[in-house]
Amino acid sequence: MKKIEIGDKVQVLDDTMTGTVTMVHGDTVTMRSSDGFELEFDRSELLVETGPTSIKVSNFEVAEAKNQKDTPPKKRPAKVKAKDRTMPKMEVDLHIHQLVPSNRGMSNFDMLNIQLETAKRQLEFAIKKRIQKVVFIHGVGEGVLKEELYYLFRKYPNITHYDADYQKYGLGATEIYIYQNP
C-alpha cells in the first residue's frame, strides 16, 4: 500500500466518500471530505487515488481489506454494573418447608430451633468463605424468627444487619454485611 501523506486524494474503502488528507497521526488519518467535513479514519480504511478519477487497487490490497473486514471485532470483557456489585452473593431461605422434608408433628419451638441452627451454620460458612453479603429469607409471620436472627447477629461484632431489598424480597428478608480483615 502507498504511504498516505498530507494533500493526497483518498477514498473511503467501504463508502463512496472521497476527500483530501489534512493530517496524519500514526494510523489515524484526518480527511476533509468533498462536502467540507473533517473526518478521522484508520489508515487501513482509505485508498489513495492514483489517477484523476479512478482508483487503482492491487488484488493483494483487495484481499487484505477483505480479511480485515471479515475478522470479528475483539470482544471487550463485560463490565460489572454498579447494581450487580451490590447484589448479595448468598441467599439462605429459612422457610421450614425448605429445610425439612416434612414438618408434621413438629412444634413451633422445634421448627424455630432448626431454622436458627441453619442460619448459624450458614453464617459460619459465609464468614469462613469470606462472603461479605448474605440474605436470610425468613418470611413475615409474627416476627419471632426475625427477632431471633437479630439476636444471633448481635453476637458477632463484625456483622451489621438491615432489611434486604424490598423490591426483590418484600418485608420478609434481612441482609447482613460481614466486615472482613484484609
C-alpha positions in Angstrom: 0.0 0.0 0.0 1.1 3.5 -0.8 2.0 5.7 2.2 -0.7 8.3 2.9 0.6 11.9 3.1 -1.0 15.3 3.7 -2.6 16.6 0.5 -3.3 13.1 -1.0 -6.7 12.5 -2.6 -8.2 9.4 -0.8 -11.3 7.4 -1.0 -13.0 5.5 1.9 -12.8 1.8 1.3 -16.4 0.8 2.3 -18.1 4.1 1.2 -18.4 6.3 -1.8 -16.8 9.2 0.1 -13.7 11.0 -1.2 -11.6 13.8 0.1 -8.2 15.3 0.8 -5.8 14.3 3.6 -5.3 17.2 6.1 -3.5 15.4 8.9 -1.7 12.1 9.6 -1.1 11.0 13.1 0.2 7.4 13.4 -2.5 5.1 11.9 -5.2 7.9 12.2 -5.8 9.9 9.1 -7.9 13.1 9.1 -9.6 13.8 5.8 -11.6 16.8 4.6 -14.5 15.3 2.6 -15.7 16.7 -0.7 -18.6 18.1 1.4 -16.2 20.0 3.6 -16.4 17.8 6.8 -13.3 16.8 8.8 -13.4 13.1 9.4 -11.0 10.7 11.0 -10.3 7.2 9.6 -7.9 4.4 10.3 -5.2 4.2 7.6 -6.4 0.8 6.5 -9.9 2.2 5.7 -8.6 4.6 3.0 -7.2 4.2 -0.5 -5.0 6.7 -2.2 -6.3 7.9 -5.6 -3.6 7.5 -8.3 -5.5 8.8 -11.3 -7.7 11.8 -11.9 -10.9 9.9 -11.0 -10.0 6.2 -10.9 -8.5 4.3 -8.0 -6.2 1.5 -8.8 -6.1 -1.3 -6.3 -4.0 -4.4 -6.5 -5.5 -7.8 -5.9 -3.4 -8.1 -2.8 -4.8 -4.8 -1.3 -8.4 -6.0 -2.0 -7.7 -9.4 -0.3 -6.1 -7.6 2.6 -9.0 -5.3 3.0 -11.5 -8.2 2.9 -9.5 -10.1 5.5 -9.5 -7.1 7.8 -13.3 -6.6 7.3 -14.0 -10.3 7.9 -12.2 -10.6 11.2 -14.7 -10.2 14.0 -14.1 -7.3 16.4 -12.4 -8.1 19.7 -14.9 -8.6 22.4 -14.4 -6.5 25.4 -14.9 -8.1 28.8 -18.3 -7.3 30.2 -18.2 -4.5 32.8 -19.7 -5.2 36.2 -22.6 -2.8 36.7 -22.9 -1.0 39.9 -26.2 -2.7 40.6 -24.6 -6.1 40.2 -21.8 -5.2 42.6 -24.3 -4.6 45.3 -26.2 -7.8 44.8 -25.9 -10.3 47.6 -23.6 -13.2 47.0 -25.6 -15.7 49.0 -29.2 -16.3 49.9 -30.4 -18.5 52.7 -34.1 -19.5 52.7 -35.2 -20.3 56.3 -38.8 -21.3 55.4 -39.3 -24.6 57.3 -40.6 -26.4 54.2 -37.2 -25.7 52.5 -35.2 -27.2 55.4 -37.0 -30.4 56.2 -39.0 -32.9 54.1 -42.0 -32.7 56.4 -42.8 -30.6 59.5 -45.6 -32.8 60.5 -45.6 -33.4 64.3 -43.1 -30.6 64.9 -43.8 -27.9 67.5 -43.1 -24.3 66.8 -40.1 -24.5 69.1 -38.6 -27.4 67.1 -39.1 -25.5 63.8 -37.5 -22.4 65.2 -34.5 -24.3 66.5 -34.0 -25.9 63.1 -34.2 -22.5 61.4 -31.8 -20.9 63.8 -29.3 -23.8 63.6 -29.4 -23.5 59.8 -28.9 -19.7 60.0 -25.9 -20.1 62.3 -24.4 -22.8 60.2 -24.8 -20.7 57.0 -23.4 -17.6 58.8 -20.3 -19.5 59.9 -19.9 -20.8 56.4 -20.1 -17.3 54.9 -17.5 -16.0 57.4 -15.2 -18.9 56.7 -15.5 -18.5 52.9 -15.2 -14.7 53.2 -18.6 -14.0 51.6 -19.5 -10.4 52.5 -23.2 -10.2 51.9 -25.8 -12.8 52.8 -29.6 -12.5 52.7 -31.6 -14.5 55.2 -35.2 -15.0 53.9 -37.3 -15.6 57.0 -40.8 -14.5 55.9 -43.1 -12.1 57.6 -45.1 -14.1 60.1 -45.2 -12.9 63.7 -41.6 -11.8 63.6 -40.3 -14.3 66.1 -37.7 -15.8 63.7 -36.6 -12.3 62.6 -36.0 -11.2 66.3 -34.1 -14.4 67.0 -31.9 -13.8 63.9 -31.2 -10.2 65.1 -30.2 -11.6 68.5 -27.9 -14.1 66.7 -26.3 -11.4 64.5 -25.6 -9.2 67.5 -23.3 -11.9 68.9 -20.9 -11.2 66.1 -19.0 -7.9 66.3 -18.1 -7.8 62.6 -21.7 -8.0 61.3 -24.3 -5.4 60.5 -27.8 -6.3 59.6 -30.6 -4.4 57.8 -33.7 -5.1 55.8 -33.0 -6.6 52.4 -34.1 -5.1 49.1 -37.8 -4.6 49.4 -38.5 -4.9 45.6 -36.9 -8.3 45.5 -37.7 -9.8 48.9 -40.5 -7.7 50.4 -40.6 -7.4 54.1 -39.6 -11.0 54.9 -35.8 -10.9 54.5 -32.8 -9.5 56.3 -29.4 -8.8 54.7 -26.2 -8.9 56.6 -22.8 -7.4 55.8 -19.7 -9.1 57.2 -16.8 -6.8 57.7 -13.6 -8.7 56.9 -10.0 -8.0 57.7 -7.8 -7.7 54.6 
